[in-house]
Amino acid sequence: MTNETAPPKQKLSGQVRDVLLEMISTGAVDVGDNLPSERELMERLGVGRPAIREAMQSLATAGLIEIRQGGRARVAAPSVGRMVDQVGETMKHILSNSPASLENLKEARALFERELARIAARRRTVADIARLVDIMAAMKLAQQDPRQFRILDGLFHREVAAISGNPIFSALIDALFRWLSDFHADMVAAPGLEALTVQEHQGILDAISRGDAEAAATATAAHLLRADALYRQTNLIRG
């Protein structure tokens, strides 16, 4: 006789979710296709409506399907941005409870943005530079409006990432900026130091504009290092 415990039985909604996942992964339903109706699934799988709806909601939260009011659920188009958004709340929880994770995130951001600045300097076009110049002009005008200035600050960093032409880079930078902004706003824009931020961004823009990859990377690293040092100093004073 064995003392081993039998594995817990999977919830009905989990079984439904697995069936729907298999339909999506095998191509039985393609992007944009409607999933079977709730009634069809209830009859086919022999489960009640609550299990169907719970499974559908789980897949919608994961960004795999779209649930439309008054219509049938359908397979969602793949989206890196949606995928990154799914982990947003989890990331905020991690940052709120783990100082080490915050340090890891700042390090990852610094390395990532430094490399993106290099790529931007190598791939920039006249149109790319024009967009950055427009953002810089708007930042100079918004120096007395901290909220608007912070929005434009984030837009500058996202536009540098967009020059790469890689949507994954853009989505990740957007997420990094939002996570840090939500958790520690003074790490992405320090009130009272808008003029310094403008000056540092201008240095990054100038290096990208002339195609100097190393100078763009160095200017970006210095900018983020200054922001981190200021954050630490502010925390020291508060403590």
Backbone as CSV, one residue per row, in Angstrom:
resi,resn,N_x,N_y,N_z,CA_x,CA_y,CA_z,C_x,C_y,C_z
1,MET,0.847,-1.189,0.000,0.000,0.000,0.000,0.885,1.242,0.000
2,THR,0.520,2.239,-0.770,1.353,3.438,-0.882,0.752,4.601,-0.125
3,ASN,1.653,5.487,0.354,1.211,6.687,1.079,1.113,7.895,0.152
4,GLU,1.402,7.669,-1.139,1.381,8.798,-2.066,-0.030,9.350,-2.202
5,THR,-0.106,10.667,-2.223,-1.397,11.340,-2.366,-1.699,11.553,-3.843
6,ALA,-2.914,11.287,-4.240,-3.301,11.495,-5.644,-3.259,12.968,-5.973
7,PRO,-2.850,13.323,-7.182,-2.795,14.738,-7.554,-4.184,15.348,-7.508
8,PRO,-4.276,16.630,-7.132,-5.586,17.272,-7.038,-6.275,17.295,-8.399
9,LYS,-7.566,17.159,-8.365,-8.334,17.158,-9.602,-8.426,18.577,-10.156
10,GLN,-8.232,18.714,-11.471,-8.273,20.029,-12.094,-9.690,20.584,-12.075
11,LYS,-9.793,21.884,-11.830,-11.099,22.540,-11.866,-11.696,22.405,-13.262
12,LEU,-13.024,22.435,-13.311,-13.706,22.341,-14.597,-13.295,23.479,-15.524
13,SER,-13.154,24.680,-14.954,-12.773,25.819,-15.795,-11.387,25.617,-16.389
14,GLY,-10.507,24.947,-15.631,-9.170,24.656,-16.130,-9.216,23.690,-17.298
15,GLN,-10.117,22.712,-17.209,-10.265,21.760,-18.304,-10.779,22.458,-19.565
16,VAL,-11.726,23.370,-19.371,-12.263,24.125,-20.505,-11.164,24.992,-21.114
17,ARG,-10.395,25.625,-20.261,-9.299,26.481,-20.731,-8.314,25.670,-21.584
18,ASP,-7.991,24.470,-21.126,-7.063,23.613,-21.867,-7.609,23.262,-23.247
19,VAL,-8.902,22.983,-23.316,-9.527,22.646,-24.604,-9.447,23.842,-25.554
20,LEU,-9.751,25.030,-25.034,-9.724,26.230,-25.870,-8.294,26.568,-26.295
21,LEU,-7.350,26.384,-25.389,-5.944,26.623,-25.713,-5.476,25.697,-26.831
22,GLU,-5.912,24.451,-26.768,-5.531,23.499,-27.814,-6.117,23.910,-29.157
23,MET,-7.345,24.395,-29.142,-7.973,24.852,-30.377,-7.167,25.998,-30.997
24,ILE,-6.694,26.909,-30.137,-5.939,28.073,-30.624,-4.553,27.651,-31.101
25,SER,-3.867,26.813,-30.309,-2.481,26.443,-30.636,-2.385,25.546,-31.862
26,THR,-3.408,24.742,-32.119,-3.376,23.838,-33.274,-3.913,24.491,-34.536
27,GLY,-4.449,25.704,-34.399,-4.980,26.392,-35.575,-6.401,26.013,-35.912
28,ALA,-7.074,25.286,-35.018,-8.482,24.954,-35.256,-9.301,26.239,-35.342
29,VAL,-8.878,27.260,-34.580,-9.421,28.617,-34.719,-8.234,29.546,-34.906
30,ASP,-8.365,30.470,-35.839,-7.261,31.367,-36.173,-7.533,32.749,-35.603
31,VAL,-6.529,33.636,-35.718,-6.681,35.014,-35.251,-7.901,35.654,-35.903
32,GLY,-8.759,36.232,-35.083,-9.973,36.872,-35.578,-11.167,35.958,-35.655
33,ASP,-10.965,34.629,-35.563,-12.082,33.684,-35.620,-12.859,33.697,-34.312
34,ASN,-14.156,33.475,-34.435,-14.988,33.328,-33.241,-14.757,31.964,-32.595
35,LEU,-14.791,31.947,-31.282,-14.777,30.680,-30.559,-16.194,30.125,-30.533
36,PRO,-16.348,28.841,-30.247,-17.702,28.299,-30.105,-18.478,29.080,-29.040
37,SER,-19.776,29.136,-29.188,-20.597,29.854,-28.209,-20.588,29.135,-26.871
38,GLU,-21.023,29.842,-25.843,-21.092,29.238,-24.512,-21.960,27.978,-24.542
39,ARG,-23.096,28.062,-25.240,-24.012,26.910,-25.291,-23.341,25.721,-25.989
40,GLU,-22.640,25.994,-27.090,-21.942,24.921,-27.805,-20.907,24.254,-26.906
41,LEU,-20.148,25.053,-26.187,-19.116,24.499,-25.310,-19.728,23.724,-24.151
42,MET,-20.839,24.222,-23.620,-21.507,23.515,-22.525,-21.955,22.126,-22.979
43,GLU,-22.504,22.060,-24.189,-22.994,20.778,-24.699,-21.832,19.855,-25.061
44,ARG,-20.788,20.420,-25.675,-19.666,19.607,-26.118,-18.847,19.080,-24.945
45,LEU,-18.662,19.895,-23.908,-17.776,19.521,-22.803,-18.521,19.027,-21.576
46,GLY,-19.812,19.191,-21.562,-20.598,18.707,-20.434,-20.344,19.473,-19.148
47,VAL,-20.160,20.787,-19.256,-19.920,21.620,-18.068,-20.933,22.757,-18.051
48,GLY,-21.012,23.446,-16.913,-21.954,24.547,-16.776,-21.393,25.873,-17.282
49,ARG,-22.276,26.852,-17.363,-21.891,28.176,-17.862,-20.803,28.838,-17.008
50,PRO,-20.833,28.744,-15.654,-19.784,29.394,-14.851,-18.371,28.928,-15.209
51,ALA,-18.211,27.613,-15.486,-16.888,27.087,-15.846,-16.433,27.650,-17.193
52,ILE,-17.376,27.773,-18.137,-17.051,28.328,-19.454,-16.597,29.773,-19.302
53,ARG,-17.365,30.550,-18.541,-17.056,31.976,-18.399,-15.746,32.202,-17.647
54,GLU,-15.488,31.386,-16.662,-14.232,31.522,-15.921,-13.034,31.218,-16.830
55,ALA,-13.173,30.202,-17.659,-12.097,29.847,-18.596,-11.894,30.965,-19.615
56,MET,-12.989,31.496,-20.136,-12.915,32.586,-21.109,-12.231,33.806,-20.500
57,GLN,-12.598,34.135,-19.267,-12.018,35.306,-18.613,-10.524,35.123,-18.392
58,SER,-10.126,33.904,-18.070,-8.708,33.604,-17.877,-7.926,33.825,-19.166
59,LEU,-8.480,33.373,-20.275,-7.813,33.532,-21.571,-7.810,34.996,-22.010
60,ALA,-8.871,35.729,-21.668,-8.921,37.154,-22.007,-7.883,37.929,-21.212
61,THR,-7.728,37.583,-19.936,-6.734,38.239,-19.091,-5.327,37.995,-19.621
62,ALA,-5.124,36.807,-20.185,-3.813,36.470,-20.757,-3.608,37.100,-22.129
63,GLY,-4.644,37.784,-22.651,-4.514,38.452,-23.932,-4.660,37.542,-25.136
64,LEU,-5.203,36.334,-24.915,-5.320,35.374,-26.012,-6.644,35.474,-26.754
65,ILE,-7.671,35.930,-26.065,-8.970,36.102,-26.722,-9.550,37.462,-26.345
66,GLU,-10.526,37.895,-27.139,-11.250,39.133,-26.853,-12.700,38.779,-26.586
67,ILE,-13.227,39.267,-25.481,-14.627,39.028,-25.144,-15.414,40.286,-25.484
68,ARG,-16.380,40.154,-26.383,-17.154,41.297,-26.835,-18.552,41.272,-26.234
69,GLN,-18.998,42.433,-25.785,-20.335,42.547,-25.222,-21.374,42.233,-26.294
70,GLY,-22.202,41.245,-26.021,-23.257,40.906,-26.964,-22.805,40.072,-28.150
71,GLY,-21.535,39.677,-28.156,-21.034,38.868,-29.267,-20.189,37.725,-28.748
72,ARG,-19.792,36.841,-29.654,-18.975,35.701,-29.252,-17.517,36.107,-29.088
73,ALA,-16.834,35.413,-28.189,-15.409,35.660,-27.998,-14.651,35.247,-29.248
74,ARG,-13.548,35.943,-29.526,-12.757,35.594,-30.697,-11.276,35.596,-30.337
75,VAL,-10.486,34.944,-31.154,-9.052,34.843,-30.922,-8.413,36.211,-31.181
76,ALA,-7.632,36.687,-30.213,-7.016,38.009,-30.318,-5.774,37.963,-31.199
77,ALA,-5.493,39.075,-31.845,-4.261,39.190,-32.623,-3.082,39.250,-31.666
78,PRO,-1.962,38.613,-32.008,-0.789,38.663,-31.131,-0.354,40.112,-30.915
79,SER,-0.016,40.456,-29.679,0.398,41.813,-29.360,1.430,41.789,-28.249
80,VAL,2.631,42.275,-28.555,3.669,42.342,-27.529,3.253,43.300,-26.415
81,GLY,2.647,44.418,-26.818,2.207,45.385,-25.816,1.211,44.802,-24.844
82,ARG,0.257,44.018,-25.384,-0.737,43.394,-24.516,-0.085,42.380,-23.593
83,MET,0.886,41.649,-24.142,1.591,40.652,-23.330,2.326,41.325,-22.170
84,VAL,3.001,42.439,-22.461,3.734,43.146,-21.415,2.768,43.686,-20.361
85,ASP,1.608,44.177,-20.817,0.624,44.704,-19.875,0.149,43.638,-18.887
86,GLN,0.105,42.386,-19.327,-0.381,41.317,-18.464,0.463,41.175,-17.200
87,VAL,1.767,41.479,-17.317,2.645,41.287,-16.161,2.792,42.571,-15.344
88,GLY,2.084,43.633,-15.761,2.230,44.914,-15.085,1.904,44.878,-13.603
89,GLU,0.752,44.324,-13.258,0.351,44.301,-11.844,1.287,43.429,-11.024
90,THR,1.718,42.306,-11.624,2.667,41.443,-10.929,3.970,42.182,-10.675
91,MET,4.437,42.931,-11.668,5.677,43.676,-11.515,5.548,44.740,-10.424
92,LYS,4.436,45.427,-10.383,4.234,46.439,-9.341,4.275,45.799,-7.957
93,HIS,3.672,44.618,-7.840,3.692,43.910,-6.557,5.122,43.550,-6.165
94,ILE,5.891,43.067,-7.142,7.287,42.701,-6.880,8.078,43.926,-6.439
95,LEU,7.915,45.040,-7.162,8.660,46.257,-6.840,8.283,46.815,-5.479
96,SER,7.014,46.646,-5.102,6.552,47.160,-3.811,7.113,46.374,-2.637
97,ASN,7.497,45.139,-2.885,7.892,44.267,-1.780,9.318,43.746,-1.857
98,SER,10.056,44.180,-2.870,11.412,43.667,-3.019,12.361,44.763,-3.493
99,PRO,13.087,45.393,-2.562,14.071,46.411,-2.948,15.106,45.875,-3.932
100,ALA,15.479,44.610,-3.784,16.466,44.018,-4.687,15.932,43.980,-6.116
101,SER,14.641,43.705,-6.271,14.052,43.662,-7.606,14.061,45.038,-8.252
102,LEU,13.858,46.080,-7.443,13.916,47.435,-7.976,15.312,47.743,-8.498
103,GLU,16.326,47.347,-7.753,17.707,47.568,-8.205,17.972,46.791,-9.499
104,ASN,17.471,45.578,-9.570,17.651,44.772,-10.782,16.971,45.428,-11.985
105,LEU,15.791,45.985,-11.745,15.050,46.627,-12.833,15.776,47.874,-13.322
106,LYS,16.314,48.657,-12.396,17.053,49.859,-12.786,18.297,49.493,-13.584
107,GLU,18.977,48.435,-13.172,20.161,48.000,-13.895,19.789,47.537,-15.302
108,ALA,18.703,46.775,-15.405,18.249,46.287,-16.704,17.878,47.456,-17.609
109,ARG,17.197,48.443,-17.049,16.799,49.601,-17.850,18.026,50.352,-18.371
110,ALA,19.014,50.565,-17.501,20.208,51.313,-17.899,20.935,50.616,-19.048
111,LEU,21.118,49.306,-18.928,21.811,48.562,-19.973,21.003,48.551,-21.272
112,PHE,19.713,48.370,-21.133,18.833,48.282,-22.289,18.784,49.607,-23.044
113,GLU,18.560,50.704,-22.314,18.445,52.006,-22.977,19.774,52.460,-23.563
114,ARG,20.856,52.094,-22.922,22.170,52.452,-23.463,22.365,51.801,-24.839
115,GLU,21.980,50.527,-24.948,22.122,49.829,-26.225,21.137,50.374,-27.260
116,LEU,19.940,50.734,-26.814,18.964,51.305,-27.743,19.454,52.635,-28.306
117,ALA,20.164,53.411,-27.490,20.721,54.676,-27.981,21.762,54.412,-29.062
118,ARG,22.568,53.370,-28.869,23.545,52.986,-29.894,22.838,52.643,-31.213
119,ILE,21.795,51.812,-31.078,21.053,51.387,-32.271,20.420,52.597,-32.959
120,ALA,19.857,53.504,-32.154,19.211,54.692,-32.716,20.202,55.538,-33.502
121,ALA,21.415,55.677,-32.980,22.430,56.479,-33.669,22.811,55.856,-35.009
122,ARG,22.726,54.547,-35.096,23.106,53.865,-36.339,21.963,53.824,-37.354
123,ARG,20.721,53.842,-36.865,19.594,53.632,-37.774,18.740,54.878,-37.988
124,ARG,19.027,55.961,-37.320,18.149,57.133,-37.361,17.987,57.645,-38.783
125,THR,16.796,58.180,-39.014,16.493,58.815,-40.294,16.199,60.291,-40.024
126,VAL,16.065,61.052,-41.080,15.722,62.470,-40.935,14.385,62.610,-40.203
127,ALA,13.436,61.748,-40.536,12.116,61.800,-39.896,12.214,61.467,-38.410
128,ASP,13.065,60.496,-38.059,13.253,60.136,-36.644,13.774,61.335,-35.856
129,ILE,14.782,61.989,-36.394,15.372,63.133,-35.708,14.351,64.260,-35.574
130,ALA,13.552,64.454,-36.596,12.528,65.503,-36.552,11.537,65.251,-35.419
131,ARG,11.158,63.982,-35.217,10.224,63.663,-34.126,10.867,63.947,-32.764
132,LEU,12.131,63.591,-32.613,12.816,63.854,-31.349,12.966,65.353,-31.109
133,VAL,13.243,66.099,-32.158,13.356,67.561,-32.037,12.022,68.159,-31.583
134,ASP,10.923,67.664,-32.136,9.595,68.157,-31.746,9.316,67.859,-30.280
135,ILE,9.694,66.667,-29.824,9.480,66.307,-28.418,10.314,67.213,-27.514
136,MET,11.548,67.465,-27.909,12.412,68.335,-27.124,11.835,69.751,-27.024
137,ALA,11.291,70.255,-28.123,10.682,71.586,-28.115,9.502,71.626,-27.142
138,ALA,8.695,70.572,-27.160,7.548,70.502,-26.252,8.001,70.402,-24.801
139,MET,9.095,69.666,-24.544,9.615,69.544,-23.181,10.078,70.885,-22.644
140,LYS,10.724,71.663,-23.491,11.206,72.981,-23.054,10.043,73.876,-22.650
141,LEU,8.918,73.756,-23.370,7.742,74.568,-23.063,6.993,74.072,-21.826
142,ALA,7.196,72.813,-21.474,6.430,72.192,-20.380,7.204,72.146,-19.065
143,GLN,8.288,72.875,-18.948,9.132,72.772,-17.754,8.430,73.241,-16.467
144,GLN,7.386,74.035,-16.620,6.638,74.489,-15.443,5.412,73.619,-15.162
145,ASP,5.276,72.555,-15.922,4.135,71.637,-15.764,4.688,70.224,-15.548
146,PRO,4.958,69.846,-14.287,5.615,68.560,-14.001,4.923,67.351,-14.602
147,ARG,3.601,67.332,-14.578,2.890,66.168,-15.102,3.105,66.033,-16.614
148,GLN,2.908,67.134,-17.336,3.097,67.097,-18.779,4.555,66.832,-19.133
149,PHE,5.459,67.374,-18.339,6.882,67.177,-18.595,7.244,65.708,-18.472
150,ARG,6.685,65.040,-17.470,6.987,63.619,-17.276,6.447,62.780,-18.427
151,ILE,5.275,63.141,-18.939,4.715,62.430,-20.086,5.649,62.561,-21.286
152,LEU,6.130,63.777,-21.525,7.021,64.022,-22.654,8.377,63.352,-22.450
153,ASP,8.821,63.297,-21.201,10.071,62.605,-20.882,9.975,61.141,-21.311
154,GLY,8.881,60.499,-20.925,8.674,59.108,-21.321,8.561,58.958,-22.825
155,LEU,7.908,59.926,-23.471,7.752,59.875,-24.920,9.108,59.942,-25.619
156,PHE,10.020,60.745,-25.091,11.359,60.840,-25.666,12.060,59.484,-25.639
157,HIS,12.012,58.825,-24.479,12.672,57.521,-24.348,12.020,56.477,-25.254
158,ARG,10.693,56.520,-25.369,10.008,55.563,-26.234,10.331,55.823,-27.709
159,GLU,10.474,57.101,-28.072,10.782,57.431,-29.467,12.187,56.969,-29.840
160,VAL,13.127,57.076,-28.900,14.480,56.556,-29.154,14.406,55.053,-29.400
161,ALA,13.613,54.358,-28.581,13.459,52.910,-28.758,12.814,52.584,-30.094
162,ALA,11.851,53.400,-30.522,11.119,53.136,-31.760,12.019,53.223,-32.994
163,ILE,13.101,53.991,-32.904,14.008,54.128,-34.045,14.604,52.772,-34.429
164,SER,14.688,51.864,-33.469,15.228,50.528,-33.749,14.392,49.791,-34.780
165,GLY,13.109,50.141,-34.867,12.205,49.439,-35.767,11.707,48.120,-35.203
166,ASN,12.082,47.828,-33.949,11.688,46.575,-33.303,10.566,46.853,-32.301
167,PRO,9.342,46.403,-32.568,8.218,46.708,-31.672,8.372,46.108,-30.276
168,ILE,9.156,45.044,-30.157,9.378,44.461,-28.830,10.184,45.429,-27.968
169,PHE,11.195,46.054,-28.547,11.981,47.047,-27.806,11.088,48.191,-27.330
170,SER,10.229,48.668,-28.228,9.342,49.787,-27.879,8.397,49.417,-26.739
171,ALA,7.824,48.218,-26.812,6.889,47.777,-25.772,7.590,47.622,-24.426
172,LEU,8.804,47.098,-24.448,9.534,46.894,-23.194,9.940,48.221,-22.561
173,ILE,10.392,49.176,-23.371,10.762,50.484,-22.827,9.538,51.181,-22.249
174,ASP,8.422,51.079,-22.958,7.183,51.669,-22.465,6.815,51.074,-21.103
175,ALA,6.932,49.763,-20.995,6.597,49.092,-19.736,7.569,49.484,-18.623
176,LEU,8.858,49.478,-18.910,9.853,49.857,-17.906,9.600,51.253,-17.385
177,PHE,9.337,52.181,-18.292,9.105,53.560,-17.884,7.849,53.670,-17.028
178,ARG,6.780,52.972,-17.435,5.525,53.032,-16.674,5.678,52.405,-15.306
179,TRP,6.368,51.257,-15.221,6.541,50.609,-13.929,7.319,51.503,-12.970
180,LEU,8.396,52.083,-13.444,9.188,52.956,-12.585,8.436,54.241,-12.263
181,SER,7.702,54.750,-13.237,6.943,55.975,-13.021,5.843,55.764,-11.989
182,ASP,5.143,54.636,-12.087,4.071,54.345,-11.127,4.616,54.108,-9.729
183,PHE,5.790,53.480,-9.666,6.324,53.087,-8.362,7.194,54.177,-7.739
184,HIS,8.020,54.810,-8.565,8.904,55.879,-8.093,8.993,56.950,-9.165
185,ALA,8.032,57.876,-9.136,7.974,58.914,-10.165,9.247,59.742,-10.209
186,ASP,9.903,59.944,-9.066,11.092,60.784,-9.047,12.292,60.108,-9.704
187,MET,12.137,58.843,-10.104,13.229,58.174,-10.811,13.189,58.461,-12.300
188,VAL,12.053,58.890,-12.813,11.943,59.140,-14.244,11.822,60.623,-14.579
189,ALA,11.488,61.430,-13.595,11.448,62.875,-13.802,11.465,63.551,-12.440
190,ALA,12.509,64.284,-12.153,12.656,64.915,-10.842,12.133,66.342,-10.881
191,PRO,11.067,66.650,-10.121,10.546,68.017,-10.091,11.644,68.997,-9.670
192,GLY,11.730,70.104,-10.386,12.745,71.097,-10.074,14.013,70.935,-10.874
193,LEU,14.151,69.802,-11.554,15.352,69.561,-12.351,15.008,69.374,-13.832
194,GLU,13.902,69.973,-14.234,13.475,69.829,-15.619,14.523,70.373,-16.599
195,ALA,15.129,71.498,-16.258,16.122,72.099,-17.160,17.313,71.164,-17.362
196,LEU,17.714,70.475,-16.288,18.822,69.530,-16.402,18.435,68.340,-17.272
197,THR,17.198,67.864,-17.097,16.721,66.754,-17.921,16.710,67.147,-19.399
198,VAL,16.240,68.362,-19.683,16.239,68.852,-21.063,17.660,68.869,-21.620
199,GLN,18.592,69.359,-20.813,19.993,69.431,-21.246,20.548,68.036,-21.548
200,GLU,20.242,67.073,-20.677,20.743,65.713,-20.881,20.097,65.058,-22.104
201,HIS,18.801,65.265,-22.275,18.128,64.732,-23.456,18.700,65.353,-24.730
202,GLN,19.017,66.618,-24.653,19.587,67.288,-25.824,20.925,66.659,-26.202
203,GLY,21.702,66.295,-25.190,22.978,65.631,-25.460,22.789,64.277,-26.127
204,ILE,21.774,63.544,-25.680,21.457,62.250,-26.307,21.015,62.469,-27.750
205,LEU,20.122,63.451,-27.947,19.617,63.751,-29.286,20.752,64.167,-30.235
206,ASP,21.644,65.019,-29.748,22.748,65.482,-30.593,23.619,64.314,-31.056
207,ALA,23.911,63.395,-30.127,24.752,62.243,-30.469,24.052,61.327,-31.469
208,ILE,22.760,61.101,-31.267,21.996,60.267,-32.205,21.945,60.942,-33.570
209,SER,21.716,62.242,-33.579,21.585,62.983,-34.819,22.848,62.905,-35.686
210,ARG,24.015,62.980,-35.050,25.256,62.925,-35.831,25.760,61.496,-36.050
211,GLY,24.985,60.514,-35.554,25.325,59.114,-35.793,26.447,58.589,-34.941
212,ASP,26.696,59.223,-33.796,27.780,58.811,-32.898,27.216,57.824,-31.870
213,ALA,27.324,56.553,-32.170,26.707,55.516,-31.333,27.265,55.494,-29.920
214,GLU,28.585,55.585,-29.776,29.184,55.518,-28.439,28.836,56.732,-27.609
215,ALA,28.821,57.908,-28.235,28.451,59.118,-27.499,26.991,59.063,-27.058
216,ALA,26.125,58.525,-27.908,24.711,58.392,-27.554,24.542,57.447,-26.373
217,ALA,25.283,56.343,-26.389,25.217,55.375,-25.288,25.745,55.993,-24.000
218,THR,26.856,56.709,-24.090,27.460,57.335,-22.909,26.533,58.398,-22.318
219,ALA,25.930,59.213,-23.174,25.021,60.259,-22.703,23.790,59.660,-22.035
220,THR,23.288,58.569,-22.594,22.121,57.897,-22.005,22.461,57.310,-20.644
221,ALA,23.607,56.647,-20.563,24.029,56.053,-19.288,24.205,57.123,-18.228
222,ALA,24.814,58.248,-18.587,25.034,59.337,-17.628,23.699,59.908,-17.156
223,HIS,22.755,60.030,-18.077,21.429,60.553,-17.739,20.732,59.645,-16.729
224,LEU,20.737,58.345,-16.984,20.064,57.409,-16.082,20.807,57.266,-14.763
225,LEU,22.132,57.360,-14.796,22.923,57.292,-13.570,22.624,58.485,-12.678
226,ARG,22.496,59.654,-13.283,22.156,60.854,-12.513,20.784,60.712,-11.871
227,ALA,19.815,60.184,-12.628,18.467,60.002,-12.098,18.468,59.032,-10.916
228,ASP,19.246,57.957,-11.031,19.322,56.976,-9.944,19.994,57.577,-8.723
229,ALA,21.059,58.336,-8.936,21.769,58.960,-7.811,20.863,59.953,-7.093
230,LEU,20.074,60.692,-7.870,19.150,61.655,-7.272,18.083,60.943,-6.452
231,TYR,17.595,59.815,-6.978,16.596,59.025,-6.253,17.150,58.553,-4.905
232,ARG,18.402,58.053,-4.936,19.022,57.579,-3.697,19.193,58.722,-2.704
233,GLN,19.596,59.892,-3.180,19.788,61.037,-2.312,18.479,61.483,-1.687
234,THR,17.414,61.495,-2.514,16.102,61.874,-2.019,15.618,60.914,-0.940
235,ASN,15.837,59.612,-1.170,15.425,58.611,-0.184,16.214,58.770,1.103
236,LEU,17.489,59.145,1.000,18.344,59.317,2.175,17.821,60.471,3.030
237,ILE,17.427,61.553,2.352,16.903,62.729,3.058,15.585,62.387,3.737
238,ARG,14.728,61.635,3.013,13.428,61.257,3.583,13.586,60.338,4.775
239,GLY,14.632,59.493,4.696,14.842,58.519,5.777,15.324,59.191,7.035
